Amino acid sequence: MQRGETLNSDPDERTRRIESLAGQVLEYLSRHPHAMDDLHGIAAWWLEEQRARTLESDVLEALELLVQRGQARRRVQADGQVYFSASPGGAVSDPPHGQ
């Protein structure tokens, strides 16, 4: 089993979970537009309601989805640490429908 996979790895369920996480990140960024944190901080603090159940690999996939959409950006520091924040001009207040 790969990291981040569950025993019942239904692709549709995973897609819904990733979309939900992406929506939660966008909601947080709409309330805190200057927020910036690394993957661990986002999984642990931004997604409080899901904290006990959220796998960092799912959060990373949701963050990468937001980066792809231009709604968040990724910054790699000199030490290799990766941080995510709202994308300048990105539609932070417009999460995907159904969120």
TORLUMFI-219414 format. One record per residue: residue number from 1; x, y, z of N, C-alpha, C, O, CB in turn. Coordinates in Angstrom, 3 decimals, padded with zeros to 6 digits. Glycine has a CB too. Layout:
<nunu NUM,<X,Y,Z>,<X,Y,Z>,<X,Y,Z>,<X,Y,Z>,<X,Y,Z>>;
...
***
This chain:
<nunu 1,<000.848,-001.176,000.000>,<000.000,000.000,000.000>,<000.895,001.242,000.000>,<001.860,001.306,000.762>,<-000.966,-000.004,001.227>>;
<nunu 2,<000.588,002.222,-000.841>,<001.333,003.467,-000.927>,<000.928,004.389,000.215>,<-000.179,004.291,000.744>,<001.099,004.150,-002.288>>;
<nunu 3,<001.841,005.290,000.591>,<001.508,006.292,001.606>,<000.335,007.125,001.107>,<000.306,007.544,-000.050>,<002.736,007.201,001.928>>;
<nunu 4,<-000.621,007.360,001.982>,<-001.778,008.169,001.618>,<-002.940,007.362,001.079>,<-004.039,007.890,000.912>,<-001.381,009.183,000.610>>;
<nunu 5,<-002.709,006.075,000.802>,<-003.802,005.234,000.317>,<-004.503,004.594,001.501>,<-003.889,004.333,002.536>,<-003.283,004.151,-000.663>>;
<nunu 6,<-005.765,004.350,001.343>,<-006.519,003.646,002.368>,<-006.903,002.285,001.816>,<-006.719,002.015,000.629>,<-007.780,004.454,002.810>>;
<nunu 7,<-007.431,001.436,002.669>,<-007.835,000.112,002.214>,<-008.913,000.203,001.144>,<-008.946,-000.627,000.235>,<-008.331,-000.723,003.388>>;
<nunu 8,<-009.791,001.188,001.230>,<-010.860,001.383,000.251>,<-010.521,002.570,-000.633>,<-011.171,003.611,-000.534>,<-012.227,001.594,000.950>>;
<nunu 9,<-009.523,002.442,-001.492>,<-009.069,003.546,-002.332>,<-009.927,003.669,-003.580>,<-009.500,003.291,-004.672>,<-007.604,003.355,-002.719>>;
<nunu 10,<-011.122,004.190,-003.425>,<-012.023,004.468,-004.530>,<-011.573,005.774,-005.178>,<-011.536,006.803,-004.504>,<-013.515,004.549,-004.048>>;
<nunu 11,<-011.228,005.763,-006.480>,<-010.750,006.989,-007.134>,<-011.735,008.150,-007.037>,<-011.314,009.294,-006.868>,<-010.457,006.709,-008.585>>;
<nunu 12,<-013.036,007.882,-007.140>,<-014.027,008.952,-007.033>,<-014.050,009.541,-005.622>,<-014.153,010.756,-005.453>,<-015.421,008.429,-007.410>>;
<nunu 13,<-013.955,008.687,-004.624>,<-013.927,009.153,-003.233>,<-012.687,010.004,-002.994>,<-012.761,011.045,-002.342>,<-013.956,007.955,-002.249>>;
<nunu 14,<-011.557,009.566,-003.516>,<-010.308,010.328,-003.356>,<-010.433,011.688,-004.029>,<-010.006,012.697,-003.468>,<-009.105,009.546,-003.946>>;
<nunu 15,<-011.013,011.726,-005.227>,<-011.209,012.993,-005.938>,<-012.092,013.922,-005.117>,<-011.792,015.110,-004.999>,<-011.833,012.751,-007.331>>;
<nunu 16,<-013.168,013.405,-004.551>,<-014.054,014.228,-003.709>,<-013.315,014.745,-002.481>,<-013.480,015.900,-002.088>,<-015.294,013.418,-003.274>>;
<nunu 17,<-012.496,013.880,-001.874>,<-011.739,014.282,-000.688>,<-010.740,015.389,-001.028>,<-010.600,016.355,-000.277>,<-011.005,013.071,-000.084>>;
<nunu 18,<-010.043,015.248,-002.166>,<-009.063,016.257,-002.580>,<-009.771,017.570,-002.886>,<-009.300,018.634,-002.482>,<-008.259,015.776,-003.817>>;
<nunu 19,<-010.900,017.508,-003.597>,<-011.672,018.725,-003.899>,<-012.148,019.388,-002.606>,<-012.120,020.613,-002.491>,<-012.888,018.393,-004.808>>;
<nunu 20,<-012.581,018.587,-001.638>,<-013.029,019.126,-000.359>,<-011.884,019.830,000.364>,<-012.061,020.929,000.891>,<-013.606,018.010,000.521>>;
<nunu 21,<-010.716,019.200,000.388>,<-009.555,019.818,001.025>,<-009.170,021.110,000.318>,<-008.845,022.104,000.967>,<-008.371,018.850,001.034>>;
<nunu 22,<-009.204,021.098,-001.017>,<-008.889,022.310,-001.778>,<-009.866,023.423,-001.404>,<-009.458,024.572,-001.234>,<-008.940,022.031,-003.306>>;
<nunu 23,<-011.146,023.095,-001.276>,<-012.148,024.079,-000.878>,<-011.895,024.621,000.522>,<-012.075,025.813,000.770>,<-013.531,023.469,-000.947>>;
<nunu 24,<-011.477,023.747,001.441>,<-011.185,024.184,002.806>,<-009.979,025.117,002.841>,<-009.972,026.102,003.579>,<-010.938,022.974,003.710>>;
<nunu 25,<-008.956,024.802,002.040>,<-007.781,025.675,001.972>,<-008.183,027.035,001.414>,<-007.767,028.068,001.939>,<-006.667,025.037,001.099>>;
<nunu 26,<-008.992,027.044,000.349>,<-009.449,028.317,-000.220>,<-010.264,029.115,000.788>,<-010.129,030.336,000.868>,<-010.281,028.071,-001.480>>;
<nunu 27,<-011.101,028.438,001.551>,<-011.897,029.124,002.569>,<-010.984,029.781,003.599>,<-011.202,030.928,003.988>,<-012.866,028.139,003.261>>;
<nunu 28,<-009.958,029.049,004.038>,<-009.006,029.605,005.002>,<-008.292,030.811,004.398>,<-008.155,031.845,005.051>,<-007.978,028.533,005.437>>;
<nunu 29,<-007.837,030.677,003.146>,<-007.121,031.778,002.498>,<-008.016,032.991,002.282>,<-007.531,034.122,002.300>,<-006.550,031.319,001.166>>;
<nunu 30,<-009.311,032.779,002.078>,<-010.211,033.923,001.912>,<-010.354,034.686,003.229>,<-010.540,035.902,003.223>,<-011.597,033.457,001.411>>;
<nunu 31,<-010.269,033.976,004.355>,<-010.334,034.629,005.672>,<-008.989,035.204,006.095>,<-008.931,036.149,006.881>,<-010.818,033.640,006.725>>;
<nunu 32,<-007.901,034.628,005.567>,<-006.536,035.031,005.943>,<-005.700,035.176,004.666>,<-004.830,034.344,004.411>,<-005.880,033.983,006.929>>;
<nunu 33,<-005.948,036.219,003.856>,<-005.314,036.320,002.538>,<-003.792,036.458,002.565>,<-003.143,036.234,001.543>,<-005.884,037.482,001.814>>;
<nunu 34,<-003.219,036.816,003.689>,<-001.760,036.953,003.767>,<-001.107,035.750,004.443>,<000.088,035.771,004.737>,<-001.393,038.228,004.521>>;
<nunu 35,<-001.884,034.714,004.686>,<-001.365,033.517,005.351>,<-000.385,032.784,004.445>,<-000.534,032.763,003.223>,<-002.516,032.580,005.756>>;
<nunu 36,<000.616,032.185,005.072>,<001.577,031.356,004.346>,<002.102,030.326,005.339>,<002.418,030.665,006.479>,<002.754,032.219,003.719>>;
<nunu 37,<002.196,029.067,004.907>,<002.692,028.020,005.791>,<003.202,026.868,004.948>,<002.981,026.823,003.738>,<001.590,027.543,006.772>>;
<nunu 38,<003.893,025.930,005.600>,<004.353,024.741,004.899>,<003.270,023.663,004.972>,<002.242,023.846,005.625>,<005.692,024.225,005.502>>;
<nunu 39,<003.511,022.553,004.304>,<002.532,021.471,004.238>,<002.087,021.023,005.625>,<000.891,020.882,005.879>,<003.109,020.290,003.476>>;
<nunu 40,<003.038,020.802,006.518>,<002.692,020.328,007.857>,<001.808,021.335,008.591>,<000.819,020.949,009.215>,<003.962,020.055,008.668>>;
<nunu 41,<002.151,022.608,008.523>,<001.358,023.641,009.185>,<-000.047,023.740,008.624>,<-001.011,023.918,009.368>,<002.043,024.976,009.065>>;
<nunu 42,<-000.158,023.626,007.309>,<-001.477,023.689,006.676>,<-002.325,022.503,007.111>,<-003.489,022.664,007.475>,<-001.347,023.720,005.137>>;
<nunu 43,<-001.740,021.314,007.074>,<-002.487,020.116,007.471>,<-002.864,020.169,008.949>,<-003.961,019.756,009.324>,<-001.663,018.850,007.183>>;
<nunu 44,<-001.963,020.674,009.790>,<-002.192,020.655,011.232>,<-003.060,021.800,011.734>,<-003.836,021.618,012.672>,<-000.884,020.688,011.943>>;
<nunu 45,<-002.942,022.979,011.124>,<-003.601,024.156,011.687>,<-004.695,024.730,010.804>,<-005.752,025.105,011.313>,<-002.590,025.213,011.952>>;
<nunu 46,<-004.480,024.809,009.513>,<-005.487,025.406,008.636>,<-006.711,024.511,008.528>,<-007.833,025.001,008.400>,<-004.903,025.666,007.246>>;
<nunu 47,<-006.506,023.237,008.576>,<-007.601,022.286,008.368>,<-008.016,021.660,009.696>,<-008.105,020.438,009.815>,<-007.187,021.185,007.361>>;
<nunu 48,<-008.267,022.505,010.690>,<-008.539,022.049,012.054>,<-009.607,020.970,012.144>,<-009.421,019.979,012.850>,<-008.950,023.207,012.892>>;
<nunu 49,<-010.737,021.148,011.432>,<-011.836,020.190,011.557>,<-011.419,018.800,011.119>,<-011.906,017.801,011.647>,<-013.032,020.648,010.742>>;
<nunu 50,<-010.534,018.741,010.171>,<-010.133,017.460,009.607>,<-008.818,016.953,010.203>,<-008.328,015.894,009.811>,<-010.004,017.577,008.102>>;
<nunu 51,<-008.252,017.695,011.137>,<-006.887,017.434,011.598>,<-006.634,015.966,011.933>,<-005.611,015.418,011.523>,<-006.591,018.278,012.806>>;
<nunu 52,<-007.518,015.330,012.652>,<-007.285,013.954,013.089>,<-007.330,012.965,011.938>,<-006.733,011.891,012.015>,<-008.304,013.562,014.131>>;
<nunu 53,<-008.042,013.323,010.859>,<-008.234,012.368,009.765>,<-007.459,012.699,008.503>,<-007.373,011.868,007.599>,<-009.676,012.283,009.432>>;
<nunu 54,<-006.896,013.892,008.424>,<-006.285,014.337,007.181>,<-004.881,013.770,007.018>,<-004.046,013.867,007.917>,<-006.246,015.855,007.127>>;
<nunu 55,<-004.648,013.194,005.885>,<-003.315,012.720,005.543>,<-002.579,013.835,004.816>,<-003.132,014.465,003.914>,<-003.380,011.429,004.674>>;
<nunu 56,<-001.345,014.075,005.203>,<-000.582,015.137,004.556>,<-000.479,014.928,003.051>,<-000.439,015.900,002.298>,<000.805,015.222,005.159>>;
<nunu 57,<-000.435,013.685,002.605>,<-000.343,013.444,001.160>,<-001.581,013.965,000.440>,<-001.479,014.463,-000.681>,<-000.161,011.945,000.874>>;
<nunu 58,<-002.749,013.856,001.071>,<-003.976,014.397,000.481>,<-003.941,015.921,000.461>,<-004.352,016.549,-000.514>,<-005.211,013.907,001.256>>;
<nunu 59,<-003.442,016.510,001.555>,<-003.336,017.970,001.612>,<-002.379,018.454,000.531>,<-002.655,019.448,-000.140>,<-002.859,018.439,003.012>>;
<nunu 60,<-001.257,017.762,000.358>,<-000.304,018.145,-000.681>,<-000.955,018.085,-002.055>,<-000.763,018.985,-002.873>,<000.934,017.238,-000.639>>;
<nunu 61,<-001.717,017.038,-002.313>,<-002.392,016.920,-003.604>,<-003.392,018.060,-003.810>,<-003.507,018.599,-004.911>,<-003.107,015.565,-003.710>>;
<nunu 62,<-004.116,018.426,-002.746>,<-005.068,019.541,-002.835>,<-004.335,020.857,-003.086>,<-004.788,021.678,-003.883>,<-005.911,019.639,-001.543>>;
<nunu 63,<-003.203,021.058,-002.409>,<-002.418,022.276,-002.617>,<-001.888,022.347,-004.045>,<-001.922,023.407,-004.670>,<-001.254,022.342,-001.620>>;
<nunu 64,<-001.398,021.225,-004.560>,<-000.897,021.198,-005.934>,<-002.022,021.493,-006.923>,<-001.792,022.144,-007.942>,<-000.255,019.834,-006.250>>;
<nunu 65,<-003.237,021.022,-006.632>,<-004.393,021.319,-007.469>,<-004.649,022.825,-007.495>,<-004.896,023.395,-008.557>,<-005.643,020.566,-006.960>>;
<nunu 66,<-004.588,023.469,-006.327>,<-004.793,024.921,-006.261>,<-003.685,025.675,-006.993>,<-003.947,026.695,-007.631>,<-004.861,025.383,-004.800>>;
<nunu 67,<-002.449,025.181,-006.906>,<-001.335,025.801,-007.642>,<-001.591,025.681,-009.140>,<-001.414,026.650,-009.879>,<000.029,025.137,-007.265>>;
<nunu 68,<-002.005,024.501,-009.590>,<-002.329,024.283,-011.007>,<-003.399,025.237,-011.490>,<-003.331,025.736,-012.613>,<-002.783,022.851,-011.236>>;
<nunu 69,<-004.386,025.492,-010.648>,<-005.504,026.371,-011.011>,<-005.145,027.854,-010.905>,<-005.931,028.715,-011.301>,<-006.702,026.075,-010.125>>;
<nunu 70,<-003.963,028.148,-010.371>,<-003.560,029.535,-010.198>,<-004.174,030.192,-008.973>,<-004.135,031.416,-008.849>,<-003.924,030.316,-011.412>>;
<nunu 71,<-004.739,029.402,-008.064>,<-005.402,029.943,-006.880>,<-004.484,029.965,-005.661>,<-004.821,030.567,-004.641>,<-006.642,029.133,-006.569>>;
<nunu 72,<-003.349,029.326,-005.761>,<-002.350,029.328,-004.695>,<-000.988,029.280,-005.372>,<-000.873,028.944,-006.551>,<-002.547,028.114,-003.694>>;
<nunu 73,<000.031,029.621,-004.610>,<001.372,029.504,-005.178>,<002.288,028.775,-004.213>,<002.066,028.747,-003.002>,<001.945,030.887,-005.515>>;
<nunu 74,<003.314,028.192,-004.785>,<004.293,027.404,-004.045>,<005.599,028.191,-004.050>,<006.018,028.703,-005.088>,<004.479,025.966,-004.671>>;
<nunu 75,<006.236,028.283,-002.892>,<007.551,028.921,-002.788>,<008.509,027.925,-002.155>,<008.222,027.358,-001.101>,<007.485,030.249,-001.952>>;
<nunu 76,<009.640,027.718,-002.799>,<010.664,026.829,-002.260>,<011.771,027.708,-001.687>,<012.362,028.518,-002.402>,<011.220,025.844,-003.361>>;
<nunu 77,<012.046,027.545,-000.404>,<013.073,028.328,000.274>,<014.455,027.743,-000.031>,<014.565,026.635,-000.557>,<012.817,028.361,001.806>>;
<nunu 78,<015.497,028.490,000.302>,<016.876,028.059,000.047>,<017.187,026.717,000.710>,<017.988,025.937,000.193>,<017.856,029.119,000.543>>;
<nunu 79,<016.552,026.450,001.856>,<016.800,025.187,002.562>,<015.959,024.032,002.028>,<016.020,022.918,002.548>,<016.527,025.364,004.038>>;
<nunu 80,<015.163,024.307,000.971>,<014.335,023.271,000.369>,<012.927,023.189,000.936>,<012.087,022.475,000.387>,<014.998,021.958,000.531>>;
<nunu 81,<012.646,023.906,002.030>,<011.307,023.907,002.620>,<010.335,024.567,001.646>,<010.637,025.607,001.062>,<011.299,024.644,003.996>>;
<nunu 82,<009.169,023.954,001.478>,<008.166,024.454,000.536>,<007.040,025.116,001.325>,<006.523,024.550,002.289>,<007.611,023.300,-000.366>>;
<nunu 83,<006.665,026.334,000.898>,<005.567,027.076,001.515>,<004.509,027.359,000.467>,<004.813,027.529,-000.713>,<006.070,028.395,002.154>>;
<nunu 84,<003.259,027.406,000.913>,<002.131,027.696,000.031>,<001.413,028.930,000.557>,<001.320,029.143,001.766>,<001.156,026.479,-000.064>>;
<nunu 85,<000.908,029.738,-000.367>,<000.162,030.944,000.001>,<-000.845,031.236,-001.097>,<-000.880,030.564,-002.128>,<001.117,032.164,000.222>>;
<nunu 86,<-001.671,032.261,-000.854>,<-002.620,032.683,-001.882>,<-001.843,033.206,-003.078>,<-000.790,033.825,-002.925>,<-003.599,033.767,-001.339>>;
<nunu 87,<-002.359,032.958,-004.245>,<-001.747,033.453,-005.468>,<-002.171,034.899,-005.671>,<-003.356,035.212,-005.551>,<-002.142,032.578,-006.691>>;
<nunu 88,<-001.217,035.801,-005.980>,<-001.613,037.183,-006.241>,<-002.595,037.216,-007.406>,<-002.298,036.717,-008.492>,<-000.373,038.070,-006.543>>;
<nunu 89,<-003.744,037.795,-007.179>,<-004.746,037.866,-008.239>,<-005.532,036.591,-008.422>,<-006.437,036.536,-009.254>,<-004.096,038.217,-009.518>>;
<nunu 90,<-005.197,035.544,-007.645>,<-005.937,034.283,-007.750>,<-007.317,034.440,-007.144>,<-007.519,035.275,-006.262>,<-005.175,033.135,-007.056>>;
<nunu 91,<-008.256,033.652,-007.606>,<-009.646,033.738,-007.135>,<-009.797,032.980,-005.826>,<-010.450,031.938,-005.779>,<-010.626,033.178,-008.196>>;
<nunu 92,<-009.197,033.502,-004.767>,<-009.202,032.826,-003.470>,<-010.607,032.684,-002.917>,<-010.905,031.704,-002.234>,<-008.334,033.579,-002.480>>;
<nunu 93,<-011.469,033.637,-003.197>,<-012.807,033.594,-002.612>,<-013.785,032.746,-003.411>,<-014.965,032.687,-003.065>,<-013.347,034.984,-002.485>>;
<nunu 94,<-013.328,032.094,-004.464>,<-014.217,031.306,-005.312>,<-013.861,029.824,-005.269>,<-013.277,029.314,-006.225>,<-014.162,031.813,-006.746>>;
<nunu 95,<-014.203,029.103,-004.167>,<-013.917,027.667,-004.141>,<-014.764,026.942,-005.169>,<-015.786,027.463,-005.614>,<-014.167,027.085,-002.740>>;
<nunu 96,<-014.340,025.727,-005.554>,<-015.125,024.951,-006.519>,<-016.546,024.747,-006.011>,<-016.777,024.701,-004.803>,<-014.459,023.590,-006.793>>;
<nunu 97,<-017.490,024.625,-006.929>,<-018.891,024.413,-006.556>,<-019.033,023.153,-005.732>,<-018.312,022.176,-005.938>,<-019.783,024.334,-007.801>>;
<nunu 98,<-019.965,023.181,-004.801>,<-020.214,022.015,-003.960>,<-019.373,022.001,-002.708>,<-019.417,021.031,-001.952>,<-019.965,020.766,-004.733>>;
<nunu 99,<-018.610,023.045,-002.464>,<-017.759,023.089,-001.275>,<-018.425,023.865,-000.180>,<-017.860,024.011,000.904>,<-016.406,023.697,-001.593>>;
***
